[in-house]
Amino acid sequence: MRRKTLFLCLMCILIILQTNFGLATDINLPRPSNSFYVYDEPDILEKQAEEYVIRTDEELYKKSGVQIVVASINSLEGMDIREYAVRLFEKWGIGSDEYDNGLLILIVPENREIWIEVGYGLEGILPDSKVGNIIENSMLPHFRENNYSDGIISGFNEILNEVEKGYNINLGRERINEDLYNINGSYSNAGIFDGTRSILMIVGVIVFLFIDFKFFNGLLTYFILFRGHRNGGGSRNRGGGGRSGGGGAGGRW
């Protein structure tokens, strides 16, 4: 009886210690902003660029459940940037808890460092090598000129290109802000192909609806809409409980 009581007491002490340690490791980590998708402590992102990120992310979440957060901070509080990114990712719960499809772009201008942390569910679409290339080719050239807004938007757009392909979605970013959508010039030769793709998509939807309502009484359409409503939900300004995948890449300028 005494051994059982002692064991229970030790377990309670262990739980209390673990809880306190967890609180201590999180004590210097910031809380997410009201928008959730942009946290800009050193104020390096222009207002127009911030709105573009937020509105695009809201559309992305509706259509896929993916969450991409841009965070810039003044200090790493003595941590390695990768460790800080992982802890911040986990604390904010970026992405859904079911698919772990979140991504964090962490920038520390004072240290001239960047790290992009990728959730488990996006590692197939965005492997470390691809993320590293995005940082090196699309972001750092702008950062070296202290042009943080263009660098962030350029990398953000490149990441979204991969997500759109991986999830087979179109976010309509050009409608949100055509100038920022084309900021890195990667889309200047795509107009004809994008128009053709849009026409084919419309024709495909019409054919699908015709077959569904003629032979299945619209059951497939109902299932897709109902599933999308449940999984995508409305736009919400908080994390979904996603976990970091341990993948990602970083850079200095």
C-alpha positions as CSV (number, residue, x, y, z in Angstrom):
1,M,0.0,0.0,0.0
2,R,2.8,2.3,0.9
3,R,4.7,1.5,-2.3
4,K,1.5,2.3,-4.4
5,T,1.1,5.6,-2.5
6,L,4.7,6.5,-3.1
7,F,4.5,5.7,-6.8
8,L,1.4,7.9,-7.2
9,C,3.2,10.8,-5.4
10,L,6.2,10.4,-7.6
11,M,4.0,10.4,-10.7
12,C,2.3,13.6,-9.6
13,I,5.6,15.3,-9.0
14,L,6.9,14.2,-12.4
15,I,3.7,15.6,-14.1
16,I,4.1,18.9,-12.3
17,L,7.8,19.2,-13.3
18,Q,7.0,18.4,-16.9
19,T,4.2,21.0,-17.0
20,N,6.4,23.6,-15.4
21,F,9.3,22.8,-17.8
22,G,6.9,23.1,-20.8
23,L,5.7,26.5,-19.6
24,A,9.3,27.6,-19.1
25,T,10.3,26.7,-22.6
26,D,7.4,28.6,-24.1
27,I,7.7,31.7,-21.8
28,N,9.6,33.8,-24.3
29,L,7.6,32.7,-27.4
30,P,5.2,35.3,-28.7
31,R,1.5,34.7,-29.1
32,P,0.1,34.8,-32.7
33,S,-1.3,38.0,-34.0
34,N,-5.0,38.7,-34.5
35,S,-4.7,37.8,-38.2
36,F,-2.7,34.6,-37.3
37,Y,-1.0,34.5,-40.7
38,V,1.4,37.5,-40.2
39,Y,3.4,38.3,-37.1
40,D,5.7,41.2,-37.8
41,E,7.5,42.4,-34.6
42,P,10.3,44.4,-36.4
43,D,7.8,45.9,-38.8
44,I,9.6,44.8,-42.0
45,L,6.5,43.9,-44.1
46,E,4.6,46.7,-45.9
47,K,0.9,47.0,-45.2
48,Q,-0.1,46.0,-48.7
49,A,2.1,42.9,-48.6
50,E,0.8,41.9,-45.2
51,E,-2.8,42.2,-46.5
52,Y,-1.9,40.1,-49.5
53,V,-0.5,37.3,-47.3
54,I,-3.5,37.3,-45.0
55,R,-6.1,37.3,-47.8
56,T,-4.3,34.7,-49.8
57,D,-3.9,32.5,-46.7
58,E,-7.6,32.8,-45.9
59,E,-8.4,31.6,-49.4
60,L,-5.8,28.8,-49.1
61,Y,-7.3,27.6,-45.8
62,K,-10.8,27.5,-47.3
63,K,-9.7,25.4,-50.3
64,S,-7.2,23.1,-48.7
65,G,-6.9,23.5,-44.9
66,V,-3.2,24.5,-45.4
67,Q,-1.9,27.3,-43.3
68,I,1.3,29.3,-44.1
69,V,2.4,31.8,-41.5
70,V,5.0,34.5,-41.9
71,A,6.7,35.6,-38.7
72,S,9.5,38.1,-38.2
73,I,10.9,38.6,-34.7
74,N,13.5,40.8,-33.1
75,S,15.4,38.1,-31.1
76,L,15.8,34.4,-30.9
77,E,16.2,34.6,-27.1
78,G,19.5,32.7,-27.4
79,M,18.0,29.8,-29.3
80,D,19.1,28.3,-32.6
81,I,16.7,29.5,-35.3
82,R,15.6,26.0,-36.2
83,E,14.8,25.2,-32.6
84,Y,12.9,28.4,-32.2
85,A,11.0,27.8,-35.4
86,V,10.0,24.3,-34.3
87,R,8.8,25.5,-30.9
88,L,6.9,28.4,-32.4
89,F,5.3,26.1,-34.9
90,E,4.2,23.7,-32.2
91,K,2.9,26.4,-29.9
92,W,0.8,28.1,-32.6
93,G,-0.4,24.8,-34.0
94,I,0.1,25.7,-37.6
95,G,-1.9,23.6,-40.0
96,S,-4.6,21.0,-39.2
97,D,-4.1,18.4,-36.4
98,E,-5.3,15.7,-38.9
99,Y,-2.9,16.5,-41.8
100,D,-0.1,18.6,-40.2
101,N,-0.2,20.7,-43.3
102,G,1.3,23.9,-42.0
103,L,4.4,25.9,-42.9
104,L,6.2,28.7,-41.0
105,I,8.4,31.3,-42.6
106,L,10.5,32.7,-39.7
107,I,12.7,35.7,-40.3
108,V,15.2,37.4,-37.9
109,P,16.5,40.6,-39.5
110,E,18.8,41.4,-36.6
111,N,20.6,38.1,-37.1
112,R,20.2,38.2,-40.9
113,E,18.7,34.6,-40.7
114,I,15.7,32.9,-42.1
115,W,14.3,29.4,-41.5
116,I,11.2,27.8,-43.2
117,E,9.7,25.0,-41.1
118,V,7.5,22.5,-43.0
119,G,4.8,20.3,-41.4
120,Y,4.6,16.6,-42.1
121,G,1.7,16.9,-44.5
122,L,3.6,19.3,-46.8
123,E,7.0,17.5,-46.9
124,G,6.1,15.6,-50.1
125,I,5.2,18.8,-51.9
126,L,8.0,20.9,-50.4
127,P,11.1,18.8,-49.7
128,D,14.1,20.4,-48.0
129,S,16.0,20.9,-51.3
130,K,13.1,22.8,-52.9
131,V,12.6,25.0,-49.9
132,G,16.3,25.7,-49.8
133,N,16.2,26.7,-53.5
134,I,13.2,29.1,-52.9
135,I,15.1,30.8,-50.0
136,E,18.4,31.1,-52.0
137,N,16.9,32.2,-55.3
138,S,13.7,34.0,-54.5
139,M,14.2,35.5,-51.0
140,L,17.8,36.2,-50.1
141,P,18.6,38.4,-53.2
142,H,15.9,40.8,-52.0
143,F,16.9,40.5,-48.3
144,R,20.5,41.5,-49.2
145,E,19.2,44.8,-50.4
146,N,17.1,45.2,-47.3
147,N,13.9,44.8,-49.4
148,Y,12.1,42.4,-47.0
149,S,8.6,42.8,-48.4
150,D,9.6,41.8,-52.0
151,G,11.7,38.9,-50.6
152,I,8.9,37.6,-48.4
153,I,6.2,37.9,-51.1
154,S,8.5,36.3,-53.7
155,G,9.2,33.3,-51.5
156,F,5.5,33.1,-50.4
157,N,4.4,33.0,-54.1
158,E,6.9,30.3,-54.9
159,I,5.7,28.2,-52.0
160,L,2.1,28.7,-53.0
161,N,2.9,27.6,-56.6
162,E,3.9,24.2,-55.2
163,V,0.9,24.0,-52.9
164,E,-1.5,24.8,-55.7
165,K,0.0,22.1,-57.9
166,G,0.1,19.6,-55.0
167,Y,-3.5,20.2,-54.0
168,N,-4.8,20.9,-57.6
169,I,-6.3,24.2,-56.6
170,N,-6.3,27.8,-57.9
171,L,-6.3,30.5,-55.3
172,G,-6.9,33.4,-57.7
173,R,-4.0,35.4,-56.3
174,E,-4.0,37.8,-59.3
175,R,-7.5,38.9,-58.1
176,I,-6.2,39.6,-54.6
177,N,-3.3,41.7,-55.8
178,E,-2.0,41.4,-59.4
179,D,1.1,43.4,-58.7
180,L,2.2,41.2,-55.8
181,Y,1.1,38.0,-57.6
182,N,3.6,38.9,-60.3
183,I,6.3,40.3,-58.1
184,N,9.1,37.9,-59.0
185,G,8.3,37.8,-62.7
186,S,7.8,34.0,-62.6
187,Y,4.4,34.2,-64.3
188,S,5.0,36.6,-67.2
189,N,5.0,33.8,-69.8
190,A,2.1,31.8,-68.3
191,G,-0.9,33.8,-69.6
192,I,-1.8,31.6,-72.5
193,F,-1.4,28.4,-70.6
194,D,-3.3,29.7,-67.6
195,G,-6.2,30.8,-69.8
196,T,-6.3,27.4,-71.6
197,R,-6.2,25.6,-68.2
198,S,-9.1,27.7,-66.9
199,I,-11.2,26.9,-70.0
200,L,-10.4,23.2,-69.6
201,M,-11.3,23.3,-65.9
202,I,-14.7,24.9,-66.7
203,V,-15.5,22.4,-69.4
204,G,-14.4,19.6,-67.0
205,V,-16.7,20.9,-64.2
206,I,-19.7,21.2,-66.6
207,V,-19.1,17.6,-67.9
208,F,-18.8,16.3,-64.3
209,L,-22.0,18.1,-63.2
210,F,-23.9,16.8,-66.2
211,I,-22.9,13.1,-65.6
212,D,-23.4,13.4,-61.8
213,F,-26.9,14.9,-62.0
214,K,-28.0,12.6,-64.9
215,F,-26.8,9.3,-63.5
216,F,-26.2,9.9,-59.7
217,N,-28.8,12.5,-58.9
218,G,-26.1,14.9,-57.8
219,L,-24.8,12.7,-55.0
220,L,-21.1,13.2,-55.9
221,T,-21.5,17.0,-56.0
222,Y,-23.3,16.9,-52.6
223,F,-20.5,14.8,-51.1
224,I,-17.7,17.1,-52.4
225,L,-19.5,20.2,-51.1
226,F,-20.3,18.7,-47.8
227,R,-16.7,17.3,-47.3
228,G,-15.2,20.7,-48.3
229,H,-17.4,22.4,-45.8
230,R,-16.3,20.1,-43.0
231,N,-12.6,20.0,-43.9
232,G,-12.1,23.5,-45.2
233,G,-14.5,25.3,-42.9
234,G,-14.6,29.0,-42.9
235,S,-11.6,31.2,-42.5
236,R,-10.4,31.2,-39.0
237,N,-7.6,33.2,-37.4
238,R,-6.0,30.5,-35.3
239,G,-4.0,27.4,-35.7
240,G,-5.5,24.0,-36.2
241,G,-3.2,22.0,-34.0
242,G,-0.7,21.0,-36.7
243,R,2.8,19.7,-35.9
244,S,6.2,20.4,-37.4
245,G,7.7,17.7,-39.6
246,G,11.3,18.4,-38.8
247,G,11.8,19.3,-42.4
248,G,12.7,22.7,-43.8
249,A,15.7,24.8,-44.8
250,G,17.4,28.1,-43.8
251,G,19.8,30.7,-45.0
252,R,21.8,33.8,-44.1
253,W,22.3,37.1,-46.0
